[in-house]
Amino acid sequence: MKKTCTRLVVCSLLTLLVLPGIGFAGDDFFDVLSWAIEGSGADKTIDAGLYGALATLAWNDENQNGDMDGDETLTDIIRIYDRDGNLVIESNMEFVQNRDDIEEWALENFDLILSAIFPGGLNMSTGDTADSIMLGISFGDKLSKASPARKESAEAASINNEFKGVLEYVSLSVNDEDGDATSILLGYSHEYDGGAELGILLPYRYTTMDDAIDSESHFAGLSISGKYPIKKWDSMVWDAGVEVFGSAYYLTSDAIEHAGNLQYGAGAFSTFTKTFSFATVSVGVDYRISEIEVRESWIDTDNQFVEKFIDYLNDLDSIKTLTYGCNIGVPLFADAAAVNLEIIRSDFSSDDIPDGRDSQTTAGLSFSYYPSDTFELNVGVRETYELEDIDLVSVYIGSVYRF
C-alpha cells in the first residue's frame, strides 16, 4: 500500500473542496473560493463555507467582471476559521494585496490552511467514509445472527450457498448540512466441506448533500473474505479469517466536474458464537490497515494549490482500525422469525485523524422472517454515534436466499 486512507469519502470530498469552480480558469487558490463571490458593483466579498470551515476576503473589483484580475487588490485581509469558529490564519495586508500575493501566501501556509479547512486531511464531508461503509457491512456480516428452526433446517440440509440483497436509505447531517443516501448491497457466500467459508460483498451508495455546491457522490466497494472454524463445541464455535477490500469514490458538484479516489486494504478477524436455547450471542474483533490513492488523472484541474493538496493526501499515514462488537439474536414465533440487536465500535488510529472523529459506534436493530427454510426477509434500523458534527440514521430492507 502506498498511501493513507482513513475514510474514503472523506478524502474524496477533500479533493472536491479544493477544486476550482466551473467557469473559472482554475489556476490558483483564489479560484478555490470563487464559487462564493458575492456583492454588486466593485465591492466584492467571499464567505466560502467549506464543510464547517469558513474562508473570507474582500477586494475592489474595478472592472466589475466578478474576477480578481489586473491591478485589483484586497480591501480586507483573508481569514480562515476552523469548524469550531476559531481563527486559524489570516493574511497580512502589507504583504498580501493582489492575486499573485494570495497564491504565494496560500502555498507558503499550505499545511496550516488545510488544518483549518480539512482537519488532518480527513474531513468527513458526507459522513460516507469507506471505513464506515465497509466496516459496517463486512464486520456486521461476520457476526452470527439468531438461528430459528427454519434456518437451522437449511443448514442441516447441506445448503452451502447464500445470496443476499439489501436496500438502505440513510438520513445524514454533516457540519449542520443535511444529506440523503441510498445504498444497495449484494453479497454471496459459499461454505466448503469442513466449514471453511468464502464471502463476497459488493456495496454501492449514492449520496446527495444540501450544501452550498450541491455535492453528489458515488461509492462502490468490493470485499472478499475467507474464514475457518478454529474450534467447535456442541453449542459454540470459534472462527477466524482474513479479508481484502477495495473501493472507488466519485464526486461531482456545482464547483467541479469530477473528482475521485481509490481505497484499498486488508485485515484479519475472529468471532466467537454461543447458541443458547433462547438466543444466539456472537462477539468479534477485526483489525485492518487501509490506504487511499488520489490519481491526478481523475481531477479536472490545473490548479497548483489542488495539485499540492493531492500530494498531501497521498502522503498521509495509513489508518489502523480496530473494530469490535456483538450481536444478540432471539428466535420468535415458533422459530419462524428472529430479532437481532447489533452493536459495533471502531477506533481509527492515525496522527491525521482529528479529535472527535477517531471513533464511532453503530447500533442496529433488525427483524427477520423465514417464510421457508431457504428464504429470509429482513427489515432494520441503525444509527451511528460519537462522530463529532455527524449524524447518521438509516433504515433498510433485505432478503437472503439459501441454495
C-alpha positions in Angstrom: 0.0 0.0 0.0 1.3 3.4 -0.7 -0.8 6.0 0.8 -3.2 6.6 3.6 -6.7 6.1 3.9 -8.9 6.9 6.6 -12.0 7.5 5.1 -12.7 7.1 1.6 -15.5 9.5 1.2 -13.7 11.9 3.3 -10.6 12.3 1.3 -12.6 12.4 -1.9 -14.6 15.3 -0.6 -11.5 16.9 0.4 -10.4 16.7 -3.1 -13.7 18.3 -4.1 -13.3 21.3 -1.9 -10.0 22.3 -3.3 -11.1 22.1 -6.9 -12.0 25.3 -8.9 -15.5 26.4 -9.7 -16.9 25.6 -13.1 -16.5 28.5 -15.4 -13.2 29.7 -13.8 -9.7 29.1 -15.2 -8.8 27.0 -12.2 -5.3 28.3 -11.9 -4.8 29.3 -8.3 -6.0 29.4 -4.7 -8.4 32.3 -5.4 -10.3 30.0 -7.8 -10.8 27.5 -4.9 -13.1 30.1 -3.3 -14.5 31.8 -6.4 -17.8 30.0 -6.3 -18.8 32.0 -3.2 -18.3 35.5 -4.7 -21.0 38.0 -3.6 -21.6 41.7 -3.9 -22.6 44.2 -6.6 -20.5 46.8 -8.4 -16.9 47.0 -7.4 -17.4 45.8 -3.8 -16.9 42.0 -3.8 -16.7 39.6 -0.9 -16.2 35.9 -0.4 -17.6 34.0 2.5 -16.8 30.4 1.5 -18.3 27.8 3.8 -16.2 24.7 3.3 -17.9 21.8 5.2 -17.9 23.5 8.5 -14.8 25.7 8.0 -15.0 29.3 6.6 -12.7 31.4 4.4 -13.4 35.2 4.0 -11.9 38.0 2.0 -12.9 41.2 0.1 -11.5 43.1 -2.9 -12.1 46.0 -5.2 -13.5 44.6 -8.5 -12.7 47.7 -10.5 -13.8 46.3 -13.9 -16.8 44.6 -12.2 -16.3 41.3 -14.0 -16.6 39.1 -11.0 -13.0 38.1 -11.0 -9.9 39.4 -9.3 -7.5 40.4 -12.1 -5.2 43.2 -13.3 -4.2 45.7 -10.6 -7.2 44.8 -8.3 -6.3 44.4 -4.6 -7.8 43.2 -1.4 -9.9 45.6 0.7 -9.9 43.2 3.6 -7.5 40.5 4.7 -8.0 36.8 4.1 -9.3 35.0 7.2 -9.7 31.2 7.6 -11.7 29.7 10.5 -12.0 26.1 11.6 -15.1 24.1 12.3 -15.3 25.5 15.8 -15.2 29.1 14.6 -11.6 29.6 15.7 -9.4 31.9 13.6 -6.6 29.7 12.3 -4.8 32.0 10.0 -5.1 35.5 8.4 -3.1 37.3 5.8 -1.1 40.5 6.2 -2.4 43.4 4.2 1.1 44.9 3.9 2.4 41.8 2.1 -0.7 40.2 0.6 -2.6 42.5 -1.7 -3.1 41.2 -5.3 -3.9 37.9 -6.7 -0.3 36.8 -7.1 0.3 37.6 -3.5 -2.7 35.5 -2.5 -1.3 32.5 -4.3 2.2 32.9 -2.8 0.7 33.2 0.7 -1.6 30.2 0.2 1.3 28.0 -0.9 3.6 29.2 1.9 0.9 28.4 4.5 -0.5 25.3 2.8 -0.4 22.9 5.8 -2.0 25.4 8.2 -4.7 26.2 5.7 -5.5 22.6 5.3 -5.6 22.0 9.1 -8.5 24.5 9.2 -10.5 23.6 6.1 -9.7 19.9 6.0 -8.7 18.9 9.6 -5.8 16.5 9.3 -6.7 16.0 5.7 -9.5 13.7 6.8 -12.7 15.8 6.7 -15.8 13.6 6.7 -17.7 15.9 4.4 -20.5 13.5 3.7 -20.2 11.0 6.5 -19.9 8.3 3.8 -16.4 7.2 4.6 -15.0 4.0 3.2 -14.3 2.8 6.7 -17.8 3.4 7.9 -19.4 1.7 4.9 -17.1 -1.2 4.6 -16.7 -1.9 8.3 -20.4 -1.7 9.0 -21.1 -4.1 6.2 -18.3 -6.6 6.3 -17.8 -6.8 10.1 -21.5 -7.0 10.8 -21.8 -9.7 8.2 -19.3 -11.9 10.1 -21.3 -11.8 13.4 -23.7 -14.7 13.6 -27.4 -13.9 13.8 -30.2 -15.8 15.5 -30.8 -19.3 14.2 -34.6 -20.1 14.2 -35.5 -23.7 13.4 -36.2 -23.0 9.7 -32.7 -21.5 9.3 -31.2 -24.5 11.1 -33.1 -26.8 8.8 -31.5 -25.3 5.7 -28.0 -25.6 7.3 -28.7 -29.2 8.3 -29.7 -30.0 4.7 -26.2 -29.1 3.5 -27.3 -26.0 1.7 -23.9 -24.3 1.2 -24.7 -21.2 -0.9 -26.2 -17.9 0.2 -27.1 -14.9 -1.8 -28.3 -11.6 -0.2 -29.5 -8.2 -1.3 -30.1 -5.1 0.9 -31.6 -1.7 0.0 -30.9 1.1 2.5 -31.9 4.7 2.9 -29.6 7.0 5.0 -30.5 10.4 6.5 -27.4 12.3 7.5 -26.2 15.6 8.8 -22.6 16.8 8.5 -21.4 20.1 9.9 -25.0 21.3 10.1 -25.7 20.4 6.4 -28.3 17.8 5.6 -28.0 15.0 3.1 -29.5 11.7 1.9 -28.1 8.5 0.7 -29.4 5.3 -1.0 -27.4 2.1 -0.7 -27.5 -1.3 -2.4 -25.6 -4.3 -1.1 -25.2 -7.6 -2.9 -23.5 -10.5 -1.2 -22.6 -14.1 -1.8 -21.1 -16.8 0.4 -20.2 -20.4 -0.1 -19.4 -22.9 2.7 -17.0 -25.7 1.8 -16.8 -29.2 3.3 -15.0 -28.8 6.6 -16.6 -25.5 7.5 -14.4 -23.0 5.6 -16.3 -20.1 4.0 -15.7 -17.7 1.2 -17.7 -14.4 1.3 -18.0 -11.6 -1.3 -19.7 -8.3 -0.7 -20.5 -5.6 -3.3 -21.8 -2.3 -1.7 -22.9 0.8 -3.7 -24.0 4.1 -2.3 -25.3 7.3 -3.9 -25.2 10.5 -1.7 -26.5 14.0 -2.1 -25.7 16.9 0.2 -27.8 20.0 0.6 -24.7 22.1 0.8 -23.6 25.3 -1.0 -22.2 23.4 -4.0 -24.8 20.6 -4.2 -22.4 17.8 -3.8 -23.3 14.3 -5.2 -21.1 11.2 -4.8 -21.0 7.6 -5.8 -19.3 4.9 -3.8 -18.7 1.3 -4.9 -16.7 -1.3 -3.0 -15.6 -4.9 -3.0 -14.8 -7.1 0.0 -13.5 -10.7 -0.3 -13.1 -12.7 2.9 -12.3 -16.2 4.0 -13.0 -17.7 7.4 -12.4 -21.1 9.0 -13.8 -22.7 12.2 -10.8 -22.9 14.5 -12.7 -24.9 17.1 -16.2 -26.2 17.5 -18.1 -27.3 20.6 -21.7 -28.6 20.9 -23.2 -25.1 21.1 -20.1 -22.9 20.4 -17.8 -22.1 17.5 -14.7 -20.0 17.2 -14.0 -18.7 13.7 -11.0 -16.7 12.3 -10.3 -15.3 8.9 -8.7 -12.7 6.6 -10.2 -10.1 4.3 -9.0 -7.9 1.4 -11.1 -4.9 0.3 -11.1 -2.0 -2.1 -13.4 0.8 -3.1 -13.8 3.6 -5.6 -15.3 7.0 -4.9 -16.5 9.6 -7.5 -17.9 13.0 -6.7 -19.5 15.8 -8.7 -20.7 19.3 -7.7 -21.5 22.8 -8.9 -17.9 23.6 -8.1 -16.2 20.9 -10.1 -16.9 18.5 -12.9 -15.4 15.4 -11.2 -13.1 14.1 -8.6 -12.4 10.7 -7.1 -10.1 8.3 -5.4 -9.4 4.6 -4.7 -9.0 3.0 -1.3 -7.7 -0.5 -0.5 -6.5 -2.6 2.4 -6.5 -5.9 4.2 -7.2 -7.2 7.7 -7.9 -10.2 9.9 -10.8 -11.0 12.2 -12.1 -13.5 14.7 -15.5 -14.3 16.1 -16.9 -16.4 18.9 -20.5 -17.6 18.8 -22.5 -19.3 21.6 -26.0 -20.7 20.9 -28.5 -21.0 23.8 -31.9 -22.4 23.7 -33.4 -18.9 23.7 -30.8 -16.8 21.9 -27.6 -16.7 19.9 -24.7 -14.4 21.1 -21.8 -13.6 18.8 -18.8 -11.4 19.6 -15.9 -10.5 17.4 -12.9 -8.4 16.7 -11.4 -7.1 13.5 -8.1 -5.3 12.7 -7.3 -3.8 9.4 -4.9 -1.4 7.6 -6.1 0.7 4.6 -4.6 3.2 2.2 -6.1 5.9 -0.1 -4.9 6.9 -3.5 -5.8 10.1 -5.4 -5.0 9.9 -9.1 -4.3 13.2 -10.8 -5.9 11.9 -14.0 -9.2 11.9 -12.1 -9.0 15.5 -11.1 -10.2 18.0 -13.7 -7.9 21.0 -12.9 -4.5 22.6 -13.5 -4.7 24.3 -10.1 -1.3 24.4 -8.4 -3.0 24.5 -5.0 -5.0 21.5 -5.8 -2.0 19.6 -7.1 -0.2 20.2 -3.8 -3.3 19.1 -1.9 -3.3 15.8 -3.9 0.3 15.2 -2.9 -0.7 16.0 0.7 -3.4 13.3 0.6 -1.2 10.7 -1.0 1.4 11.2 1.8 -1.0 10.7 4.7 -0.2 7.9 7.1 -2.0 4.6 6.7 -5.0 4.0 9.0 -5.1 1.2 11.5 -8.6 0.3 12.5 -9.7 -1.8 15.5 -13.3 -2.9 15.4 -15.1 -5.0 17.9 -18.8 -5.7 18.6 -21.5 -8.2 19.3 -24.9 -9.4 18.1 -27.6 -10.8 20.2 -30.3 -12.7 18.3 -33.6 -14.2 19.7 -35.8 -16.6 17.7 -39.6 -15.7 17.7 -42.9 -17.0 16.6 -42.3 -20.8 16.8 -38.9 -20.3 15.3 -40.1 -18.8 12.1 -38.7 -15.3 12.8 -36.0 -13.6 14.8 -34.9 -10.2 16.2 -31.2 -9.1 16.3 -29.5 -6.4 18.2 -26.1 -5.4 16.9 -23.5 -3.0 18.4 -20.2 -2.3 16.6 -17.5 0.1 17.7 -14.5 1.2 15.6 -11.3 3.0 16.7 -9.3 4.7 14.0 -5.5 5.1 14.7 -3.6 7.8 12.8 -2.0 11.1 13.5 -4.0 12.5 10.7 -7.5 11.9 12.1 -8.9 14.9 14.0 -10.2 14.6 17.6 -13.9 13.7 17.8 -13.8 11.7 14.6 -11.4 8.9 15.6 -14.0 6.5 16.8 -17.6 5.6 16.1 -20.3 3.3 17.5 -23.1 1.9 15.4 -26.2 0.3 17.0 -28.7 -1.6 14.9 -32.0 -3.5 15.4 -33.4 -5.8 12.8 -36.3 -8.2 12.4 -36.1 -11.4 10.2 -38.9 -13.6 8.9 -38.4 -17.0 7.4 -41.3 -17.9 5.1 -39.4 -21.1 4.1 -36.2 -23.0 5.0 -34.3 -21.3 2.2 -35.7 -17.7 2.1 -35.3 -14.9 4.6 -36.8 -11.4 4.7 -35.2 -8.6 6.8 -36.1 -5.0 7.9 -34.0 -2.9 10.3 -32.8 0.4 11.5 -29.3 1.6 12.7 -27.7 4.8 13.9 -24.0 5.9 14.2 -22.8 7.8 17.3 -19.7 9.6 18.5 -18.6 11.3 15.3 -18.4 15.0 16.0 -20.9 17.1 14.0 -22.0 14.0 12.1 -25.4 12.2 12.5 -26.2 9.1 10.5 -29.6 7.2 10.7 -30.7 4.5 8.3 -33.5 2.1 7.6 -33.1 -0.9 5.3 -34.9 -3.9 3.9 -33.3 -7.1 2.5 -33.6 -10.7 1.7 -31.5 -13.8 1.8 -31.8 -16.9 -0.4 -30.0 -20.1 0.5 -29.4 -22.9 -2.0 
